[in-house]
Structures are given as structure tokens and as C-alpha cells.
Amino acid sequence: MTELSLLQIIILSIIQAITEFLPISSSAHLLLPSKVLGWPDQGIIFDITVHFATLMAVLIYFRDEFLRLSFYVSKTFLFLIISTLPIVLIALFVEGIGDYRWSLKSIAYANIFFALLLYVSEKTSQQKYSNSDMTAKHAILIGLFQTFSLISGASRSGTAITGSLFLGYRKSEAAKYSLMLSIPTILGALVFSFLEYNTLEEDINILTTFIAFLTTFTVSYLSISLFLGLVQKLGYMPFIVYRLILGIILLWLI
């Protein structure tokens, strides 16, 4: 990987594992150590490792559902692909027009804005639909909401959940769909990472790579279960409050 110490690798792996599936923006949290603490960039190998670990965690968590050979499962896979297309197309467009960076200020404002948007969606949602009621139109609209996650601090899961709630899906169903939607999204991130990877530019440390994978996988699996249970009991208010506080603290640090 890079010049990260073993402790830094474990901390960043835990951050990735906890934030990937929660509506609090994993990319923003992974940027904070370098922006605030001056840690070195984690490097492409770390990105590939932790994304692969989170992918394995969500696949294994939903293994019983995905192993069922039914019309509902095949339809779900189709809708997941439909929901992913908008962010793929826009990501390719953004990549084509040049590089972009996000400052602490923009991350802070994004956290505050999208936290408030999630709050509005939760309060106004009719919560009458389950994921079995998903249509191609709804899948596209959720995918369009997910494209806002290209803004660092917006949160992929948060934007997908917000879209689902605005469309009238129940809180737990919105959380579940966002988790499953992470599968093609993470796969896409892995493809982009492999395209950027150059074996001549970065050495692979087998031990630290394994530790990063194992830490991320274990914490990811646990965070999925805790996330679904928390949403069932408390809804999204804990995440909304956290993001508002995080945004305010970041603005104070600037």
C-alpha cells in the first residue's frame, strides 16, 4: 500500500466498513484523516482491497435471498442494474471533462444539505411500498438520486435512501434496497480502480492488505445488521443528527 502505518490501516478499514452502508458518506470520512490529520493518501491498493471486502460482506449477508431462483430475485437484479446506470454514465462524463477535488468546506455543506434532504424525505414519505413493488420508473428515479453521491459528503446510500423515501417506500425497505444497490456500485468502483492501477507505481504488502480486507469485511458484515436493526427501531434521525453535527464541526475547523 502506501506509507500508512498498521494502526492507520486498521482505522481507515473500520471507517470504510462502517460508513460504506450507512447514510453518512464513506468517501467524506476517508478524506478526513488526510485533510484534518495530514495522513498520507491510502492508495489504490487499499481502495481495491476495502471495496472488495465490503462487496463480499453484502453478498454473503444477502446470500439466502440471492440464492433463491425466483422471478422476484431476477427482477430485483434487473432493477439494481437500472438504478446503477445513471451514476455510471454521469461518472464517465465527469471523468471525461477533467479532474475534480472537494474541500472540507464543500464536504461540510454537502453533509448538512443532504442530511436535511433525508429528514424531509423521511417526514414526507407515505411509506406504502415494499421492494417487491419496485418498478423500472422507480429504479431509474432512485438511480438519479444516487448520482448526487458523486458530490463528496453526499453519501451513496443516503441519496439512494432519500430517493426511495420520496417515492413512498418504507424505511426498512429503502435501507435494504440501498444495501443491495451497493453491489453493482462497488463493482463499478472496483473496475475503475483496476483501470487506474499500475503495478509499477505501487508495491503490495501482503500482510497489511490481508489485515485491511479482514477488518473491513468483519466490520462491514456487522454494520449491515446493526444498520437494518437501527432503522427498524429509530428510523434515520440518528444519522441525520450525526451528519448535521459533523458538518458544523467541519465548518468550525476550517
C-alpha positions in Angstrom: 0.0 0.0 0.0 1.4 3.4 0.8 3.2 4.8 3.8 0.3 4.2 6.2 1.1 2.5 9.5 -0.7 -0.6 10.6 -2.8 1.4 13.0 -3.8 3.8 10.3 -4.8 1.0 8.0 -7.0 -0.6 10.7 -8.6 2.7 11.5 -9.3 3.5 7.8 -10.6 0.0 7.2 -13.1 0.4 10.1 -14.1 3.8 8.8 -14.8 2.3 5.3 -16.6 -0.6 6.8 -18.9 1.4 9.0 -19.6 4.3 6.6 -20.0 2.4 3.3 -23.5 1.2 4.0 -24.7 4.0 6.4 -26.1 7.2 5.0 -23.2 9.3 6.3 -20.8 9.3 3.3 -17.8 6.9 3.3 -15.8 9.0 0.9 -16.0 12.1 3.1 -14.9 10.2 6.2 -12.0 8.6 4.3 -10.9 12.0 3.2 -11.0 13.5 6.7 -7.8 11.8 8.1 -5.7 13.2 5.3 -7.4 16.6 5.3 -7.5 17.1 9.1 -4.7 14.8 10.4 -2.4 15.0 7.5 -2.3 11.2 6.9 -0.9 10.1 3.5 -3.3 9.0 0.8 -4.3 5.4 1.3 -3.5 4.5 -2.3 -5.2 2.4 -5.0 -4.4 -1.0 -3.5 -6.2 0.0 -0.2 -9.2 1.2 -2.2 -9.4 -2.0 -4.2 -9.0 -4.1 -1.0 -11.6 -2.4 1.1 -14.1 -2.2 -1.7 -13.7 -5.9 -2.4 -14.2 -6.7 1.3 -17.4 -4.6 1.5 -18.7 -6.3 -1.6 -18.1 -9.8 -0.1 -19.8 -8.7 3.1 -23.0 -7.6 1.4 -23.1 -10.6 -0.9 -22.7 -13.0 2.0 -25.2 -11.1 4.1 -27.9 -11.4 1.5 -26.8 -14.8 0.2 -30.1 -16.5 1.1 -32.1 -14.1 -1.0 -29.8 -14.1 -3.9 -29.6 -17.9 -4.0 -33.3 -18.2 -4.4 -34.1 -18.8 -8.1 -37.3 -16.9 -8.4 -38.8 -14.2 -10.6 -38.6 -11.7 -7.7 -34.8 -12.2 -7.4 -34.2 -11.9 -11.2 -36.4 -8.8 -11.2 -34.5 -7.3 -8.3 -31.2 -7.8 -10.1 -32.6 -6.0 -13.2 -33.8 -3.1 -11.1 -30.4 -2.8 -9.4 -28.7 -2.6 -12.7 -31.2 0.1 -13.9 -30.6 2.1 -10.7 -26.9 1.9 -11.3 -26.8 3.1 -14.9 -27.3 6.9 -14.2 -24.3 7.1 -11.8 -22.1 5.1 -14.2 -23.0 7.4 -17.2 -22.5 10.6 -15.2 -19.3 9.3 -13.6 -17.9 8.7 -17.1 -18.9 12.2 -18.2 -17.4 13.8 -15.2 -14.2 11.8 -15.7 -14.1 12.9 -19.3 -14.3 16.7 -18.5 -11.4 16.7 -16.1 -10.3 16.2 -12.5 -12.2 17.5 -9.5 -11.5 17.9 -5.8 -13.6 18.6 -2.8 -12.6 20.9 0.1 -13.5 20.5 3.7 -16.0 23.3 3.3 -17.8 21.6 0.4 -17.9 18.3 2.3 -19.4 20.1 5.3 -22.1 21.9 3.3 -22.9 18.6 1.5 -23.3 16.8 4.8 -25.7 19.4 6.1 -27.7 19.8 2.9 -28.2 16.1 2.3 -28.9 15.4 5.9 -31.8 18.0 5.7 -32.9 16.4 2.5 -33.0 13.0 4.1 -35.0 14.5 7.0 -37.6 16.0 4.6 -37.9 12.7 2.7 -38.4 10.7 5.9 -41.1 13.1 7.2 -43.0 13.4 4.0 -42.7 9.7 2.8 -46.0 7.8 2.6 -44.1 4.6 3.3 -46.6 2.4 1.4 -44.3 0.5 -0.9 -42.1 -2.5 -0.3 -39.2 -3.5 -2.7 -41.5 -6.1 -4.3 -43.5 -3.2 -5.6 -40.4 -1.7 -7.4 -40.9 -0.6 -11.0 -38.4 0.4 -13.7 -39.5 4.0 -13.3 -38.8 4.0 -9.6 -35.5 2.2 -10.1 -34.4 5.0 -12.5 -35.5 7.7 -10.2 -33.6 6.2 -7.3 -30.6 5.9 -9.6 -30.9 9.6 -10.4 -30.9 10.4 -6.7 -27.8 8.2 -6.2 -25.9 10.3 -8.8 -25.7 13.1 -6.2 -23.3 10.8 -4.3 -20.6 11.9 -6.8 -20.5 15.0 -4.6 -18.2 14.1 -1.7 -20.1 14.3 1.5 -23.5 13.4 -0.1 -23.4 9.7 0.7 -24.3 7.0 -1.9 -26.6 5.1 0.5 -28.0 8.3 1.8 -29.0 9.6 -1.6 -30.5 6.3 -2.6 -32.5 6.1 0.6 -33.7 9.7 0.2 -34.9 8.8 -3.3 -36.7 5.7 -2.1 -38.4 7.6 0.7 -39.6 10.4 -1.5 -41.1 7.7 -3.8 -43.0 6.3 -0.8 -41.0 3.2 0.2 -41.0 2.1 3.8 -37.9 3.0 5.9 -36.6 -0.6 6.2 -37.2 -1.3 2.5 -35.3 1.8 1.5 -32.4 0.8 3.7 -32.4 -2.8 2.3 -32.5 -1.6 -1.4 -29.6 0.8 -0.8 -27.6 -2.0 0.7 -28.3 -4.3 -2.3 -27.7 -1.3 -4.7 -24.1 -1.1 -3.2 -23.3 -4.4 -5.1 -23.2 -3.0 -8.7 -21.9 0.3 -7.4 -18.9 -1.3 -5.6 -18.3 -3.5 -8.6 -18.1 -0.4 -10.7 -15.7 1.3 -8.3 -13.5 -1.8 -8.4 -13.4 -1.7 -12.2 -12.4 2.0 -12.2 -9.8 1.2 -9.5 -8.3 -1.6 -11.6 -8.2 0.6 -14.7 -6.2 3.2 -12.6 -3.9 0.6 -11.1 -0.3 0.4 -12.2 1.8 -2.4 -10.7 5.0 -0.3 -11.4 3.8 2.6 -9.2 2.7 0.8 -6.0 4.0 -2.2 -4.1 1.7 -4.7 -2.5 2.3 -5.6 1.2 0.5 -8.9 1.7 0.2 -8.6 5.5 -1.3 -5.1 5.5 -3.6 -5.9 2.6 -4.9 -9.0 4.3 -5.5 -7.0 7.6 -7.3 -4.3 5.7 -9.5 -6.9 4.0 -10.3 -8.9 7.1 -11.0 -5.8 9.2 -13.2 -4.2 6.5 -15.1 -7.5 5.9 -15.8 -8.2 9.5 -16.9 -4.7 10.5 -18.9 -4.3 7.3 -20.9 -7.5 7.9 -21.7 -6.4 11.5 -22.6 -2.8 10.4 -25.2 -4.1 7.9 -27.0 -6.0 10.6 -26.8 -3.1 13.1 -27.9 -0.6 10.4 -31.0 -2.5 9.5 -32.0 -3.0 13.1 -31.4 0.6 14.0 -33.5 1.9 11.0 -36.3 -0.5 12.1 -36.4 0.9 15.6 -35.3 4.6 15.3 -35.5 5.5 11.6 -32.9 7.8 10.1 -32.9 10.5 12.7 -29.6 9.4 14.4 -27.8 9.6 11.0 -29.4 13.0 10.2 -28.3 14.4 13.6 -24.8 13.0 13.2 -24.4 14.5 9.7 -25.6 17.9 10.9 -23.1 17.9 13.8 -20.3 16.6 11.5 -21.0 19.4 9.0 -21.0 22.1 11.7 -17.8 20.7 13.3 -16.1 20.7 9.8 -17.1 24.3 9.2 -15.7 25.2 12.7 -12.4 23.5 11.9 -11.9 25.5 8.7 
